[in-house]
């Protein structure tokens, strides 16, 4: 999603505070999920599922913001 439109992401990061906040949260969640999957930050299955759900919720909102940005 984000990788396919880097120019649009960059514009939104500079012009939309909500997008910037959510984008940074998404990146942090991605790091936590990867760390858990690699075993460097063990967590329960329930905690992992909650992280993934939150990450997906944020991704959906980011997609919505990208789609409605008019860029």
KOLFIDO-156503 format. One line per 3 residues: their letters; for each residue z, x, y of N, C-alpha, C, O. Coordinates in steps of 0.02 Angstrom, whole numbers. Layout:
N
A	Z,X,Y,Z,X,Y,Z,X,Y,Z,X,Y ~ ...
# end
This chain:
71
XXX	0,41,-60,0,0,0,0,43,62,-48,42,101 ~ 53,82,73,58,121,134,9,179,135,-18,198,187 ~ -2,208,77,-45,266,72,-117,250,89,-155,294,110
XXX	-137,189,79,-207,171,90,-225,161,163,-283,160,181 ~ -174,153,206,-187,142,277,-140,184,321,-100,156,359 ~ -144,250,315,-96,292,351,-99,286,427,-48,292,461
XXX	-159,273,454,-165,266,527,-128,204,552,-94,205,603 ~ -135,150,514,-102,87,532,-26,95,527,11,72,571 ~ -3,129,475,68,141,466,95,181,525,146,164,554
XXX	59,234,543,81,276,599,85,237,664,133,245,703 ~ 36,194,677,37,153,738,96,106,738,130,97,789 ~ 110,75,680,166,28,676,233,64,681,280,38,710
XXX	237,124,654,299,163,659,315,177,733,373,180,752 ~ 264,187,772,274,202,843,283,140,886,315,144,939 ~ 257,84,865,257,25,909,302,-32,886,314,-79,925
XXX	327,-31,824,365,-88,798,431,-63,769,432,-30,717 ~ 486,-79,803,552,-56,782,572,-83,713,601,-47,673 ~ 556,-146,700,573,-175,635,536,-139,580,565,-122,528
XXX	472,-126,590,432,-90,540,461,-21,528,468,1,471 ~ 478,14,581,505,82,575,571,81,535,580,123,490 ~ 615,35,551,679,31,516,669,16,442,698,49,399
XXX	627,-33,427,614,-52,358,578,3,320,593,16,261 ~ 531,35,352,495,90,321,543,146,300,538,172,245 ~ 589,164,344,638,216,329,685,194,273,702,234,229
XXX	705,131,274,748,105,220,711,108,153,739,128,102 ~ 647,89,154,607,90,93,602,161,65,608,171,5 ~ 592,210,108,587,280,87,653,303,56,653,338,5
XXX	709,284,86,774,303,60,787,271,-8,813,303,-54 ~ 769,208,-15,776,174,-79,733,206,-132,753,214,-190 ~ 672,226,-113,627,260,-160,658,324,-185,654,340,-245
XXX	689,362,-141,722,424,-161,779,410,-210,788,446,-259 ~ 818,358,-196,875,341,-240,851,318,-308,880,337,-359 ~ 797,278,-310,770,255,-374,744,315,-414,757,320,-474
XXX	707,359,-382,680,418,-417,736,462,-443,732,488,-498 ~ 788,471,-403,844,512,-426,878,481,-487,897,516,-533 ~ 885,416,-486,916,381,-543,871,386,-605,895,398,-660
XXX	806,378,-595,759,382,-652,756,453,-681,746,461,-741 ~ 764,503,-638,763,573,-661,830,595,-689,835,650,-718 ~ 881,554,-682,947,571,-708,989,613,-662,1044,634,-682
XXX	966,626,-602,1006,667,-556,1058,625,-518,1103,652,-487 ~ 1051,559,-520,1099,514,-489,1108,454,-535,1081,400,-523 ~ 1147,464,-588,1156,410,-637,1184,346,-606,1226,348,-561
XXX	1158,290,-631,1183,225,-608,1171,174,-663,1130,184,-708 ~ 1206,120,-659,1200,67,-708,1132,32,-702,1099,36,-650 ~ 1112,-1,-755,1050,-38,-754,1051,-92,-700,1001,-104,-667
XXX	1108,-124,-693,1115,-176,-642,1105,-148,-572,1071,-178,-530 ~ 1135,-91,-558,1128,-59,-493,1055,-39,-481,1029,-47,-426 ~ 1024,-12,-533,953,8,-527,909,-53,-513,865,-50,-470
XXX	921,-107,-548,882,-168,-537,892,-195,-466,845,-219,-435 ~ 954,-191,-441,967,-213,-372,930,-170,-322,902,-196,-273 ~ 929,-104,-333,892,-60,-288,818,-77,-289,786,-80,-236
XXX	791,-87,-348,720,-103,-353,703,-169,-321,650,-176,-290 ~ 747,-219,-328,736,-284,-296,736,-277,-220,694,-306,-186 ~ 784,-239,-194,788,-229,-122,726,-191,-97,699,-207,-44
XXX	706,-141,-134,646,-103,-116,585,-149,-114,543,-143,-69 ~ 578,-192,-162,522,-239,-164,525,-289,-107,474,-306,-78 ~ 585,-313,-91,593,-359,-35,570,-326,31,535,-357,71
XXX	590,-264,40,570,-227,100,495,-215,100,463,-222,152 ~ 468,-197,43,396,-184,38,357,-248,56,306,-244,91 ~ 380,-305,32,347,-368,49,348,-381,124,298,-403,152
XXX	404,-368,156,409,-378,228,364,-329,266,332,-347,315 ~ 363,-266,243,319,-216,275,246,-238,269,207,-232,317 ~ 227,-262,211,159,-286,201,143,-343,248,90,-346,278
XXX	191,-389,255,182,-445,300,173,-421,372,130,-446,408 ~ 213,-373,392,207,-347,460,140,-312,470,110,-318,523 ~ 118,-276,420,52,-243,425,-4,-294,430,-50,-286,470
XXX	1,-347,390,-52,-398,390,-56,-437,455,-110,-459,475 ~ 1,-445,488,2,-486,549,2,-445,613,7,-472,668 ~ -4,-379,606,0,-335,665,-61,-338,710,-57,-323,769
XX	-118,-358,682,-178,-359,722,-210,-291,732,-257,-283,771 ~ -184,-241,697,-212,-173,703,-269,-162,654,-298,-108,652
# end
